[in-house]
Each structure stands twice: as structure tokens, then as C-alpha cells.
Amino acid sequence: MNPEELKAILENAETSLEDKQKAIMDLHEAAEKSLKLKNNELIAAEKKLKDAQKAAEEKATALAGKNTELEETLKKNNPEDRQKLYDAKVAELEGKHKSDLEAAQAERDKYKAAHVARIRDEAIADGIKELKLIPAYKDAYVARVMQLHSFEMVEIDGKSEFIDSVSNKSIQAAMREFSHSTEGKAFIENGSTGGGAPGSGTQGKTGGTAGVQTMSREQFFGLSPAAQAEFTNKGGQVVKAAS
């Protein structure tokens, strides 16, 4: 259930209690339907993968049977002919079996990549949803946070999450924390995160850390991708231009 929609329903003074209850029930049903739909999609994708793997196993069994049949045929021929026939048939069957396995594995990898990307994108969206990012710089903000961390997908209490391998922070926590830094505020409207700072940086400050090279966001986004990477790799900070 979307917290923002629920909050809007509860705070609407013009709506009766009965209507609020009905609206909340409708919101709950919609959220439940959405979850069931996603679950059905995952179940269907998993079934497709299992069917492909089963088909590959059945073909492997068939290959073993044909090899036995081939052995019987070879017994009727002279040694040289047997070897040639054997080599030709084995190469043909192994090539087809390998092709089928590669196709099944490619389908599995494609599904896995889509699943990982969906979980990562949902985590990013959750991490920045309350930040007042400048729309034009949202993608750059996300890219910068991802550049500063090494996230890996792990299973925690049966749930997949992206965690930084060094700081042990989730994507959501990293996205929110960066907004309180001097560099992160360069991407925020009016240089404010809209929430309480966790103790890193001074809110509203336009300059960078002492001794660190700084550049305004306008200058930074005017650079080529290679120049941007070089600037950040050397510890440079993007800051809000002084007014």
C-alpha cells in the first residue's frame, strides 16, 4: 500500500469516516492485486525456465539412448567404418545437445538479469522518493551514488536486497545519506534535502570540503563523460554554485 496515498486519504477533512474506510479498503485491494500480478509473473517465468531445463534433460536422455543404438549398429561394421560412423554421429548429437543447453541457459540468464534490475531499480526509487532532487540532475545523482559504492545483491531474511560490500549500507540508505553531503546538496533543490541531516556536512553550504577541488554542477555536466570520471576519481566534489 502506498504510504502517500494512505496519508492523503486520512488527512482529507472533507471525507467521512465511512468513505475513508472504503477508500483504504480499495487501496489495499489494489496493492494486493498488484503484488499477486507480480508474483504470477515470477511464477510463470520460473515455470518456463524449469520446462526448458526439463526439455534439455530429456534430450540428454535421448542422446544416451541413441548412443546405445549407435553402438549396436557399429558392431555390424568393420573397425574403420565403425569409428567413422561413431565419430560423425557423436559430433552431430553433442552439437545439438550443446545448442539446446546454451539456449536454456541464455533464457535463464535473461530472466535473472531482469529480476536483478527490477529489484535494484525499486531500491533506488525507494531511496530517492523523499529527496527534492532537481529533475534534470536525478539520473546524475543516482549514477554518482552508484559510482561511490560497490553494491551486491544478497538475501536477507528471504528478501533480496542490494548492500554495499564495504560500508554494509543498503542502496536506500546510501541514496539518502549522500543527499546530506556537500557534494550531494548540489543536486538538491535549494541545497536542502528536506529532512534532518544525519550529522554529515553543514546544510545550505555551497562550497566543498577544505583542500578538495570543487566544481559547480553546471560546469561538471558540461564536461565529457571521460572528464567527469577523471574529476570524481581524483576526489573532486560537485557543489551548488554560489549565488
C-alpha positions in Angstrom: 0.0 0.0 0.0 1.4 3.4 -1.0 2.0 5.5 2.2 1.5 8.8 0.4 -2.0 7.8 -0.9 -2.9 6.4 2.6 -1.8 9.7 4.2 -3.8 11.7 1.7 -7.0 9.7 2.5 -6.6 10.1 6.3 -5.8 13.8 6.1 -8.8 14.7 3.9 -11.1 16.6 6.2 -13.9 16.7 3.7 -14.3 12.9 3.6 -16.4 11.0 6.0 -15.1 8.2 8.2 -17.1 5.6 6.2 -15.7 6.9 2.9 -12.2 6.9 4.3 -12.6 3.3 5.3 -13.9 2.3 1.9 -11.1 4.2 0.2 -8.5 2.5 2.4 -10.0 -0.9 1.6 -9.9 -0.1 -2.2 -6.3 1.0 -1.9 -5.5 -2.2 0.0 -7.2 -4.4 -2.6 -5.4 -2.6 -5.5 -2.0 -3.1 -3.7 -2.8 -6.8 -3.1 -3.8 -7.3 -6.8 -0.5 -5.7 -7.9 1.5 -8.0 -5.7 -0.4 -11.0 -6.9 0.2 -10.0 -10.5 4.0 -9.6 -9.9 4.0 -13.0 -8.1 2.2 -14.7 -11.0 4.7 -13.2 -13.5 7.7 -14.6 -11.4 6.0 -18.0 -11.2 5.4 -18.1 -14.9 9.0 -17.1 -15.7 10.3 -19.8 -13.3 8.0 -22.4 -14.9 9.3 -21.5 -18.3 12.9 -22.0 -17.1 12.1 -25.3 -15.5 10.4 -26.5 -18.7 13.4 -25.6 -20.7 15.7 -27.4 -18.3 13.4 -30.4 -18.3 13.4 -30.5 -22.1 17.2 -30.3 -22.1 17.4 -33.2 -19.7 15.0 -35.3 -21.8 17.2 -34.6 -24.9 20.2 -35.7 -23.0 18.4 -39.0 -22.1 17.5 -39.4 -25.8 21.2 -38.8 -26.7 22.2 -41.6 -24.4 19.7 -43.9 -26.0 20.9 -43.0 -29.5 24.5 -43.7 -28.4 23.4 -47.2 -27.3 21.7 -47.7 -30.7 24.8 -46.4 -32.4 27.0 -48.9 -30.6 24.8 -51.8 -31.8 25.0 -50.6 -35.3 28.7 -50.2 -35.2 29.1 -53.8 -34.1 27.9 -54.9 -37.5 30.6 -53.0 -39.4 34.3 -53.3 -39.7 36.5 -51.3 -37.2 37.4 -48.4 -39.5 33.8 -47.9 -40.6 32.6 -48.2 -37.1 34.9 -45.4 -35.9 34.0 -43.0 -38.7 30.3 -43.6 -38.2 30.6 -43.3 -34.4 32.6 -40.0 -34.6 30.2 -38.5 -37.1 27.1 -39.4 -35.0 28.6 -38.3 -31.7 29.6 -34.9 -33.1 26.1 -34.4 -34.5 24.3 -35.3 -31.3 26.7 -33.5 -29.0 26.4 -30.3 -31.1 22.6 -30.3 -31.0 22.6 -31.0 -27.3 25.1 -28.2 -26.6 23.0 -25.8 -28.6 19.8 -26.7 -26.7 21.6 -26.3 -23.3 23.0 -22.9 -24.3 19.6 -21.7 -25.3 18.1 -22.7 -22.0 20.9 -21.1 -20.1 20.6 -17.9 -22.1 16.9 -17.7 -21.3 17.7 -18.3 -17.6 20.3 -15.6 -17.6 18.0 -13.1 -19.3 15.3 -13.8 -16.7 17.8 -13.4 -13.8 19.2 -10.1 -15.2 15.7 -8.7 -15.5 14.8 -9.8 -11.9 18.0 -8.2 -10.5 17.5 -5.0 -12.4 13.9 -4.7 -11.1 15.0 -5.2 -7.5 17.8 -2.6 -7.9 15.5 0.0 -9.6 12.9 -0.4 -6.9 15.5 0.1 -4.2 16.8 3.3 -5.9 13.3 4.7 -6.3 12.6 4.0 -2.7 15.9 5.7 -1.7 15.2 8.9 -3.5 11.4 9.3 -3.3 11.6 11.8 -0.4 14.5 13.8 -1.7 13.9 17.0 -3.5 16.2 16.3 -6.4 16.5 18.7 -9.3 14.7 16.8 -12.0 17.4 17.4 -14.6 20.1 16.0 -12.3 18.2 13.0 -10.9 19.9 10.4 -13.1 23.3 12.0 -12.4 22.7 11.9 -8.7 21.9 8.2 -8.8 24.9 7.5 -11.1 27.2 9.3 -8.6 25.9 7.3 -5.6 26.3 4.0 -7.5 29.9 5.1 -8.5 30.8 5.7 -4.9 29.6 2.3 -3.7 30.0 -1.4 -4.6 26.5 -2.8 -4.3 25.9 -6.6 -4.4 22.5 -8.4 -4.2 22.2 -10.5 -1.1 19.4 -12.5 0.6 18.3 -11.1 4.0 15.5 -13.0 5.8 14.3 -14.4 2.5 14.3 -11.0 0.8 16.7 -9.8 -1.9 18.5 -6.5 -1.2 21.4 -4.5 -2.6 24.1 -3.9 0.1 27.4 -2.1 -0.2 30.2 -4.7 0.3 32.4 -2.2 2.2 30.1 0.0 4.3 27.3 -2.6 4.6 24.7 0.1 3.7 21.7 -0.6 1.5 21.0 1.4 -1.7 18.2 3.2 0.1 20.4 4.3 2.9 23.3 5.3 0.6 20.9 7.4 -1.6 19.5 9.3 1.5 22.9 9.8 3.2 24.6 11.3 0.1 21.9 14.0 0.0 23.3 15.4 3.3 26.8 15.7 2.0 28.3 18.9 0.5 28.5 17.2 -2.9 25.1 15.7 -2.7 23.4 19.0 -1.9 24.5 20.3 -5.4 21.8 18.0 -6.8 19.1 19.1 -4.4 16.6 21.9 -4.9 17.7 24.9 -2.8 20.6 22.8 -1.5 18.3 21.2 1.1 17.4 17.5 1.5 14.0 18.4 3.0 14.8 16.3 6.1 17.1 16.2 9.1 20.8 15.8 8.4 22.5 12.7 10.0 25.5 14.7 11.1 27.5 14.9 7.8 28.1 18.3 6.3 26.5 21.7 7.1 23.1 22.2 5.5 23.0 25.1 2.9 26.7 25.3 2.4 27.7 25.9 -1.2 31.5 25.2 -1.0 33.3 21.9 -0.9 35.5 20.3 1.8 38.7 22.3 2.5 41.6 21.1 0.4 39.3 19.3 -2.1 38.9 20.5 -5.7 35.3 21.6 -6.4 33.2 22.4 -9.5 29.7 23.7 -10.0 27.1 21.3 -11.3 26.7 23.4 -14.4 30.5 23.1 -15.1 30.5 19.4 -14.3 27.7 18.4 -16.6 29.4 20.5 -19.4 32.4 18.1 -19.3 32.7 14.9 -21.4 32.0 11.6 -19.7 35.7 10.9 -19.6 36.5 14.2 -18.0 33.7 13.8 -15.4 35.1 10.4 -14.4 38.6 11.8 -14.1 37.4 14.6 -11.9 35.4 12.4 -9.5 38.1 9.7 -9.4 40.6 12.3 -8.2 38.3 13.1 -5.3 36.7 16.2 -6.8 33.3 17.4 -5.5 30.3 18.8 -7.4 28.8 21.8 -5.5 25.9 24.1 -5.8 27.1 27.3 -7.5 27.4 30.3 -5.1 24.6 32.8 -5.5 
